[in-house]
Amino acid sequence: MASMMRALIIDGTKSASVRHVPVPAPGPGQVVVDVHRAGICGTDVELFTRELAYFDTGKSSFPLCPGHEWCGTVSATGAGVDERLAGARVTGDTMLGCGRCRRCASGRHHVCADRSEIGITGWPGALAEKLLVPAGSLYLLPDVVDDRAGALVEPGGNAWRAVAAAHAGPGRRLLILGPGSIGLLATAFARAAGAEVDVAGLDSRRDDLARSFGAARCFSTADPPQGCYDAVVDCTGDEAAPALALRFTEPAGRIVYIGLSRGPSLVDSREIALNDITAVGILGASAGLAPAIEHYADGRVAPGALAQVLVGLDRAAEALAGRLDTGAGTKIHIDPRL
């Protein structure tokens, strides 16, 4: 096995390059994955620009290797790991809890105070030829889930959790704010659950894509929806969107906040209380990874149209800097083998 591999390293604000770093060796309970695809998401961009709030709290720091949306093949296993995992196609959880605290013991490892997050804080990410991960964080990918869909499981898990929190189902009307990757996947999962879904964005550029994911109607800032919905899911990074979501939520309805703005958002809690609205926050895909894979495998949700641009690791810095066009989709995928 080669002793060095290529990895994208962010070493400062808006400064990233491909470097040669040591190939990771799996310790007890760990595996090494040969990365086939890794997606670039908004969090990766905020790491690159140093706008992610984790820098202010000390959770993230330079240098770091980003990438938490990925799939690949297990190429090495550590002590205590079932050797039958070797060669398996997998993806994995971003959130790695300590495994010892009360939150981890109760299945809430994604909010463990001492957690690591792959490619974000405390653990190197997947924008590299190889990725070290705990074996317990892995999810097997069926053959019918190709590499493109495999690298979309993590955003899919987030979207599934948001839709589940919105209680999507037959007879329910949902409004998705923000036709980005999470918003469009949420649209597809909500439709798969039997809900009627409308999508609202800044403009009409993604209307056709939103309709292909199941949107019944599309709206823009200039042409907002009329009336209210049983649930609203805010998938934007707009500071004004959390308050705006209240405007479109039925009394006794639900609001799901999964988008993160760069600054604080102001919401009038009196509107929430006086209208008996349930507000839910979503952090991480952990509980949604298995359902996302199931939806992809049986065809209820087809995510591939989101990632129509595939480039090699040498162009990952351009993607982080916003210098690559996403084409007709929303996301750029990196194949470190190219």
Helices and strands as residue ranges (DSSP letters): E 4-12, E 15-22, E 30-39, H 42-49, H 54-57, E 69-77, G 83-85, E 89-92, E 95-96, H 102-105, G 109-111, E 116-118, E 122-123, E 130-134, G 135-137, E 138-140, H 147-150, H 153-165, E 173-177, H 181-192, E 196-201, H 207-212, E 217-220, E 229-234, H 241-247, E 249-257, H 269-274, E 278-281, G 286-288, H 289-298, G 304-306, E 309-312, G 313-315, H 316-320, E 332-335
